[in-house]
Amino acid sequence: MTQSLLEQYGPREAMEYDVVIVGGGPAGLSAAIRLKQRAAEQGKEVSVCLLEKGGEIGAHILSGAVMDPQALTELFPDWKVRGAPLNTPVTEDRFLFLSETGAVKTPSWMLPKSFHNHGNYVISLANVARWLGQQAEALGVEIFPGFPAAEILYNDDGSVKGVATGNMGIDRHGKPTDAFQLGMELHAKYTLFAEGARGHLGKQLMAKYDLNAGKDPQTYAIGIKEVWEIDPKMHQPGLVVHTAGWPLESDTYGGSFLYHLENNQVAVGYVVGLAYENPYLSPYEEFQRYKTHPEIRKFFEGGKRLSYGARALTAGGLQSLPKLSFKGGALIGCDAGFLNASRIKGSHAAIKSGMLAADAAFDALAAERQHDELSAYGIAFEQSWLHEELHVARNFKPWMSKGLYLGTLMVGLDQIIFRGKAPWTLHHTHADHECLKPASHFKPITYPKPDGKLTFDRLSSVFISNTNHAEEQPAHLTLKDASVPVNINLAMYAGPESRYCPAGVYEYVKTEEGADRLQINAQNCVHCKTCDIKDPTQNIVWVTPEGGGGPNYSNM
């Protein structure tokens, strides 16, 4: 359709930059800032453009989050003076193993170093991203929110030339409306992709350049989060609580976080590894059930839920990192997969990776190069503290994938006895979508009904995520084969998309003739990408919606 529109309305307007960055999260913004810092240090001019699909910087940013300030300190040694919103230092770590009604606290001395958060901060990553956006604009970075990069542009030699933004004003049938606007091309000497976990364009680049050759399959988790305002008597600024165990079965990877922010607010969430086998499992319902545990619900009784959201996160670690660069560009942040699953942290890694890529791009520009491979980025990463950190953590997720009890024992051995330097490296052998087993192997899970006070249904949750998509635009959740959902997913796996989606996007309904049909409520989508990852036949493909669509997170 884009090609025919180009023939009808084209050519697209093009803008030229030294560097174009796709994505306004911590990785993309840090790369932009670092480029401008290097240029100022050397008295050079470097033009930098950053595209963000959310309606504003931070609108689509969601994380736990406890932040290690190491990389931010490298980017801005004076971040405190500049007013970075790291306002709540961690004051206490608790790690609990939950049974259905009980909780056992792990003594601090038994916790691996990765679970100690002294010197870290409880934050809203969305607010940190907004602050980084302000710093970037002050340095001269051109930021275009509400403009998703929808297409990669290539030079004749196969190198990345830049990106094109999506067309605006197209109806659900793909036809231009009166409000139609052709997308714009942004050409660059180097293009950095910082779309977050399971990036739409990053996935294409990995396939085109075979960036995953010799690497383990990437593995993901879904993180579902709420922010609450709680009774001041129950609030302890800087308290960090993690749990493992109930409500998940011991063979399913996952756990919770509960972080006390400032202003009597608490961020609470649940993470479920997407390699789970049981198609009846619902990560959303497991999260709601978790909040009913006596040790957890005490924080929320009398409180008020303020916001909700969900996001996939990359958890494969060092073994699953793709080759980072290709002709004309590079992958940074969670688009590559830099999250440290053992620490449940990725923002510091995203910032560091963005800085490393920016240094490589700046040096290449200074040498009057363009559209070649930024191999210095990968070399610098291998020599950095970030590589060392991920190397120490490399066996955490593979061990925990073997079950809670064996995994906990072996992680303790790996991290406390060997300090992450064991003479072996475990590997991921299957992509998450390959792990789902037929529904006939399991019994359906009966989840309690929401009470509207502590537990909630999906649609009321989506409402407070401020999610909105233009009603007439084409659905951004596409099917390669429309017959697969009923003939395979429903018949073999009991329709898992109706359960793994945390936003009620997918539901099976009956036609007037009594046949089953998959209904896609794309307007509910919070852009978590879980469907793109977990669909057993990889028939669902997430593509960029019209600019500005999706959630609008204020404090996530």
C-alpha positions in Angstrom: 0.0 0.0 0.0 2.8 2.4 0.8 4.3 1.9 -2.7 1.0 2.7 -4.4 0.5 5.8 -2.2 4.0 6.9 -3.1 3.1 6.5 -6.8 0.0 8.6 -6.2 1.3 11.2 -3.8 5.1 10.9 -3.8 7.9 11.6 -3.6 8.2 11.9 0.1 9.9 14.9 1.6 13.4 14.0 2.8 15.5 15.6 5.6 19.3 15.0 6.0 21.0 14.4 9.3 24.3 13.1 10.5 22.6 10.7 12.9 19.0 9.6 13.2 17.8 7.8 16.3 14.7 5.7 16.5 13.2 5.7 19.9 13.0 8.2 22.8 13.8 5.9 25.7 17.0 6.1 27.9 19.1 4.4 25.2 18.1 6.7 22.3 18.2 9.9 24.4 21.5 9.1 25.9 23.0 8.4 22.5 21.7 11.8 21.3 23.0 13.6 24.3 26.5 11.9 24.0 26.8 12.9 20.4 26.1 16.5 21.2 28.4 16.4 24.1 31.3 15.1 22.0 30.6 17.6 19.3 30.6 20.5 21.8 33.9 19.2 23.3 35.6 19.3 19.9 33.9 22.4 18.5 32.2 20.4 15.8 28.6 20.5 14.4 26.7 17.2 14.4 23.0 17.2 13.4 21.0 14.7 15.4 17.3 13.8 15.0 15.3 11.6 17.3 11.9 10.0 16.5 9.5 8.9 19.2 6.3 7.0 18.4 4.6 8.2 21.7 2.7 11.5 21.8 5.5 12.9 24.0 8.8 11.7 25.4 8.0 9.3 28.2 4.5 8.4 27.0 5.4 4.8 26.2 8.1 4.3 28.8 7.3 1.7 31.5 9.7 0.0 33.9 9.8 -1.1 37.5 12.0 0.6 38.4 15.1 0.6 40.6 17.9 2.5 38.8 21.6 2.0 39.2 23.0 5.6 38.5 26.4 4.5 37.3 25.8 5.1 33.6 23.8 8.3 34.2 26.7 9.6 36.3 29.0 9.0 33.3 26.6 10.9 31.1 26.0 13.7 33.5 28.3 13.8 36.5 26.2 16.7 37.8 22.8 15.0 37.4 21.7 15.9 40.9 22.4 19.6 40.3 20.5 19.4 37.0 17.5 18.0 38.8 17.3 14.5 37.5 14.2 12.8 39.1 16.1 10.3 41.2 14.5 11.3 44.4 14.2 8.2 46.5 17.3 6.2 47.4 16.7 2.6 48.3 16.6 2.2 52.1 15.8 -1.5 52.5 15.8 -4.7 50.4 13.4 -7.6 51.2 13.2 -10.8 49.3 10.3 -13.1 50.1 9.5 -16.7 49.0 5.7 -16.9 49.0 3.4 -19.9 49.6 -0.3 -19.4 49.2 -0.7 -17.9 52.7 2.8 -17.6 54.1 6.1 -15.8 53.3 9.7 -16.6 54.2 12.1 -13.7 54.2 15.6 -14.5 52.8 18.4 -13.2 55.1 20.4 -10.5 53.5 23.6 -12.4 53.7 22.1 -15.2 51.6 21.1 -12.8 48.8 23.4 -12.6 45.7 25.0 -9.2 45.1 22.6 -8.6 42.3 19.7 -8.3 44.8 21.4 -5.7 46.9 20.3 -2.2 45.9 22.3 0.1 48.2 23.2 3.2 46.2 20.3 2.7 43.8 17.1 4.8 43.4 13.4 4.0 43.1 12.3 6.0 40.1 9.7 6.5 37.4 11.6 5.7 34.2 9.0 7.7 32.2 9.9 10.8 34.2 13.6 10.1 33.9 13.1 9.9 30.1 11.3 13.2 30.1 14.2 14.8 32.0 16.7 13.3 29.5 14.5 14.7 26.7 14.9 18.1 28.2 18.6 17.8 28.4 18.8 16.6 24.8 16.8 19.5 23.5 18.9 21.9 25.4 21.9 20.5 23.6 20.3 21.0 20.2 18.8 17.5 19.5 15.8 17.7 17.2 13.1 15.5 18.8 9.9 14.6 16.9 7.3 12.9 19.2 4.3 11.3 17.6 6.3 10.2 14.6 6.9 6.5 14.5 9.6 5.2 12.2 7.6 2.7 10.1 10.1 1.7 7.4 13.8 1.2 7.0 15.4 2.9 4.0 18.5 1.3 2.3 21.2 2.5 0.0 22.0 0.6 -3.2 24.9 -1.1 -1.5 22.6 -2.6 1.1 23.6 -0.2 3.9 20.9 1.6 6.0 20.1 5.0 4.6 17.7 6.1 7.3 14.0 5.6 8.0 10.6 6.8 6.9 7.8 7.8 9.2 4.4 6.3 8.8 1.7 7.8 6.7 -1.0 9.7 8.6 -4.8 9.8 7.9 -5.4 6.4 6.4 -8.7 4.6 7.1 -9.1 1.0 8.3 -9.3 -0.2 4.7 -5.9 1.4 3.8 -7.5 4.2 1.9 -6.3 7.9 2.3 -8.8 10.2 4.1 -9.1 13.9 3.8 -6.5 14.2 6.6 -4.0 12.1 4.7 -0.3 13.0 5.0 2.5 11.2 3.4 5.3 10.0 5.6 8.6 11.7 5.7 12.1 10.3 4.9 14.9 10.9 7.3 18.3 10.2 5.8 21.4 9.8 8.0 25.0 8.8 7.8 24.3 6.5 10.7 21.0 5.4 12.2 20.7 4.1 15.7 17.7 1.9 16.6 16.5 2.2 20.2 12.9 0.9 20.0 12.9 -1.1 23.2 12.2 -4.8 23.6 11.1 -6.6 20.4 11.5 -3.5 18.2 9.5 -3.7 15.1 12.4 -2.4 12.9 15.1 -4.1 15.0 13.5 -7.5 14.2 13.7 -6.7 10.5 17.4 -5.7 10.8 18.3 -8.9 12.6 16.7 -10.9 9.8 18.2 -8.9 7.0 21.8 -8.8 8.3 21.6 -12.2 10.1 22.6 -10.5 13.3 21.6 -13.5 15.5 23.9 -16.0 13.7 25.7 -18.0 16.4 23.6 -16.5 19.2 21.1 -18.1 21.5 17.4 -17.4 20.9 16.3 -14.2 22.7 14.0 -14.9 25.6 11.5 -12.5 27.0 9.2 -11.8 29.9 6.1 -9.7 30.3 6.1 -7.1 33.1 2.7 -5.8 34.3 2.6 -2.8 36.5 0.4 -0.6 38.6 1.1 2.6 40.6 -0.9 3.0 43.8 -1.3 5.8 46.4 -1.3 4.0 49.7 -2.0 4.7 53.4 0.8 6.8 54.7 1.1 4.4 57.7 2.1 1.7 55.3 4.5 3.8 53.2 8.2 3.4 53.6 10.1 5.5 51.0 12.9 3.5 49.4 11.6 0.0 50.5 12.2 -2.5 47.8 10.4 -5.9 48.0 10.8 -8.8 45.6 9.0 -12.1 45.7 9.2 -15.5 44.1 6.9 -18.5 44.4 3.1 -18.2 44.7 1.0 -17.7 42.7 3.1 -19.2 39.9 3.9 -22.9 39.7 7.5 -23.7 40.6 8.3 -24.6 37.0 7.3 -21.2 35.6 9.8 -18.3 35.7 8.6 -15.2 37.3 8.2 -13.0 40.4 7.1 -9.7 41.7 8.4 -6.2 42.6 7.0 -3.7 45.0 8.8 -0.4 45.2 8.0 2.5 47.5 8.4 5.9 45.7 7.9 9.3 47.2 4.5 10.9 47.9 3.0 7.8 49.4 3.1 6.1 46.0 4.0 2.4 45.4 4.9 0.8 42.1 3.8 -2.9 42.1 4.2 -5.3 39.3 4.6 -8.9 38.2 7.0 -10.4 35.7 6.3 -13.7 33.9 8.8 -15.4 31.6 7.2 -15.9 28.2 8.8 -19.4 27.8 5.9 -20.8 29.9 4.3 -24.0 28.6 0.7 -23.9 29.9 -1.6 -22.1 27.4 -4.2 -21.5 30.1 -1.8 -19.3 32.1 -2.7 -15.6 32.2 0.1 -13.3 33.4 -2.5 -10.6 34.0 -4.6 -12.8 36.3 -1.5 -14.1 38.1 -0.6 -10.5 38.9 -4.1 -9.7 40.2 -4.0 -12.9 42.3 -0.5 -12.0 43.7 -1.9 -8.8 45.2 -4.3 -10.9 47.4 -1.5 -12.5 49.3 -1.7 -11.5 53.0 1.9 -10.2 53.0 1.2 -8.0 49.9 -2.4 -6.9 50.2 -1.7 -5.1 53.6 0.1 -2.4 51.6 -2.9 -1.7 49.4 -5.9 -1.8 51.7 -7.4 1.6 51.8 -5.3 2.7 48.9 -6.1 3.9 45.4 -4.9 2.6 42.1 -3.6 5.4 39.9 -2.2 3.9 36.7 -1.6 0.6 34.8 0.6 -0.6 32.0 2.5 -3.6 30.6 5.7 -4.1 28.6 7.8 -7.0 27.4 11.4 -7.1 28.5 14.4 -8.9 27.0 15.9 -11.4 29.4 18.2 -13.6 27.4 21.4 -11.7 28.5 24.8 -11.9 27.0 24.2 -15.2 25.1 21.3 -13.8 23.3 22.8 -10.4 22.3 22.8 -10.0 18.5 25.7 -8.6 16.6 25.3 -4.9 17.5 26.2 -3.1 14.3 25.6 -3.3 10.6 26.3 -1.2 7.6 24.9 2.3 8.4 23.7 1.7 11.9 23.4 -0.1 15.2 21.1 -1.6 17.8 21.1 0.0 21.3 19.3 -0.6 24.6 16.6 -3.2 24.8 16.3 -3.3 20.9 19.5 -5.3 21.3 18.6 -6.9 24.7 21.0 -5.4 27.3 18.8 -5.9 30.3 20.4 -7.7 33.3 17.7 -10.2 34.4 19.5 -11.1 37.6 19.4 -7.4 38.8 15.9 -6.8 37.2 17.5 -3.6 35.7 18.0 -2.4 32.2 18.0 1.4 32.2 21.6 1.8 33.2 22.6 -0.7 30.5 20.5 1.2 28.0 22.2 4.5 28.8 25.6 2.9 28.6 25.0 1.2 25.3 23.6 4.4 23.8 26.8 6.2 24.9 29.1 3.5 23.5 27.3 3.6 20.1 27.3 7.4 20.1 31.1 7.5 20.6 31.6 5.1 17.7 29.3 7.1 15.5 30.9 10.4 16.4 34.4 9.1 15.8 33.3 7.8 12.4 31.8 11.1 11.5 35.0 12.9 12.6 36.9 10.6 10.2 34.4 11.6 7.4 32.9 8.1 7.2 29.3 7.2 6.5 27.1 4.2 6.0 29.8 1.7 7.0 29.8 -0.6 10.0 30.4 0.9 13.5 32.5 -2.1 14.6 34.1 0.1 17.2 30.8 0.0 19.1 30.9 -3.8 19.6 34.6 -3.7 20.6 34.0 -0.9 23.1 31.1 -2.9 24.6 33.3 -6.0 25.1 35.8 -3.8 27.0 33.2 -2.1 29.2 31.9 -2.6 32.7 28.6 -3.4 31.1 30.0 -6.5 29.3 31.6 -7.6 32.6 28.3 -7.2 34.4 26.3 -9.2 31.9 29.0 -11.9 31.8 28.7 -12.3 35.6 24.9 -12.6 35.2 24.9 -14.8 32.1 23.8 -18.1 33.9 21.0 -16.5 36.0 18.1 -16.9 33.5 19.1 -20.3 32.2 19.3 -21.7 35.7 16.0 -20.1 36.8 14.4 -21.5 33.7 15.0 -25.0 35.2 12.5 -24.3 38.0 12.3 -22.2 41.2 14.0 -24.6 43.6 16.8 -26.0 41.5 17.3 -22.6 39.9 17.5 -20.8 43.2 20.1 -23.3 44.5 22.2 -23.1 41.4 22.0 -19.3 41.1 23.2 -19.2 44.7 26.1 -21.4 43.9 26.9 -19.5 40.7 26.6 -16.0 42.2 27.8 -16.5 45.8 30.4 -19.2 45.5 31.7 -18.6 41.9 30.8 -14.8 41.9 29.5 -15.2 38.4 32.9 -16.5 37.2 32.0 -20.2 36.9 33.9 -22.0 34.1 30.7 -22.8 32.2 28.0 -20.9 30.3 24.5 -22.2 30.0 22.4 -21.6 26.9 18.9 -20.9 25.9 17.8 -23.5 23.4 14.3 -22.5 22.4 12.5 -19.3 21.5 9.5 -18.5 23.7 6.9 -19.2 21.1 8.2 -22.7 20.7 7.6 -23.6 24.4 3.8 -23.5 24.5 2.3 -27.0 24.7 -1.1 -28.2 23.5 -4.0 -27.4 25.9 -4.8 -31.1 26.1 -1.7 -31.5 28.4 -3.2 -29.1 31.0 -6.3 -28.4 33.0 -7.9 -24.9 32.7 -6.9 -22.4 35.5 -9.8 -20.9 37.4 -8.9 -17.4 38.4 -11.0 -15.4 41.0 -13.2 -12.6 39.8 -11.9 -9.1 40.4 -13.3 -7.2 43.3 -12.8 -3.7 41.9 -10.9 -2.6 45.0 -7.7 -4.7 45.0 -8.1 -6.7 41.8 -9.4 -5.4 38.5 -10.5 -6.5 35.0 -8.5 -5.8 31.9 -10.7 -3.1 30.4 -10.7 -0.9 33.6 -7.0 -1.3 33.7 -6.6 -0.3 30.0 -8.7 2.8 30.7 -6.3 4.1 33.3 -3.3 3.5 31.0 -4.8 6.4 28.9 -4.5 4.2 25.8 -6.0 5.6 22.6 -5.7 4.9 18.9 -7.5 6.7 16.1 -10.6 4.5 15.6 -10.5 4.5 11.8 -6.8 3.7 11.3 -5.6 0.3 10.0 -5.1 -2.2 12.7 -1.5 -2.3 13.8 -1.8 -6.0 14.9 -1.7 -8.0 11.7 -2.1 -11.6 10.8 0.0 -13.4 8.2 -2.8 -16.0 7.8 -6.3 -15.2 9.0 -7.2 -18.9 9.3 -4.5 -19.7 11.8 -6.1 -18.3 15.0 -9.2 -20.6 14.8 -7.6 -23.6 13.1 -4.4 -23.8 15.2 -4.4 -21.4 18.2 -8.0 -22.1 19.3 -8.1 -25.8 18.2 -4.7 -26.8 19.7 -3.9 -24.2 22.3 -7.4 -23.1 23.5 -6.8 -19.6 22.2 -3.8 -18.4 24.3 -3.8 -14.9 22.9 -7.0 -14.2 24.9 -5.0 -14.8 28.0 -1.4 -13.7 27.4 -2.5 -10.2 26.2 -2.7 -7.9 29.2 -5.1 -5.5 27.5 -8.0 -7.5 26.2 -7.0 -7.0 22.6 -7.8 -10.6 21.5 -11.1 -12.4 22.1 -12.8 -15.3 20.4 -16.4 -14.6 19.5 -19.1 -16.5 17.6 -20.4 -15.5 14.2 -24.1 -15.4 13.4 -23.6 -18.9 12.0 -22.1 -20.1 15.2 -18.5 -20.4 14.0 -15.6 -19.1 16.0 -13.8 -15.9 15.0 -10.8 -14.0 16.5 -11.7 -10.4 17.2 -8.8 -8.0 17.5 -9.6 -4.9 19.6 -6.5 -3.1 18.4 -7.6 0.2 20.1 -6.9 -1.5 23.5 -3.2 -2.2 22.7 -0.7 -0.9 25.2 2.2 -1.8 22.9 3.7 -4.5 25.1 4.6 -6.7 22.1 3.7 -10.0 24.0 1.6 -11.2 21.1 4.4 -10.7 18.6 6.6 -12.8 20.9 4.4 -15.6 22.3 2.1 -16.4 19.3 2.9 -20.1 18.8 3.0 -19.9 15.0 4.4 -16.4 14.8 1.4 -15.4 12.8 0.7 -12.2 14.7 2.9 -9.3 13.6 3.0 -6.0 15.5 3.6 -3.0 13.3 3.7 0.7 14.1 0.3 2.4 14.5 -0.4 6.0 13.5 1.8 8.5 15.4 0.9 9.2 19.0 -1.3 6.2 19.4 -1.0 3.8 22.3 -0.7 4.4 26.1 0.1 7.7 27.6 2.0 6.9 30.8 2.4 9.8 33.2 4.4 8.2 36.1 5.4 4.7 35.0 
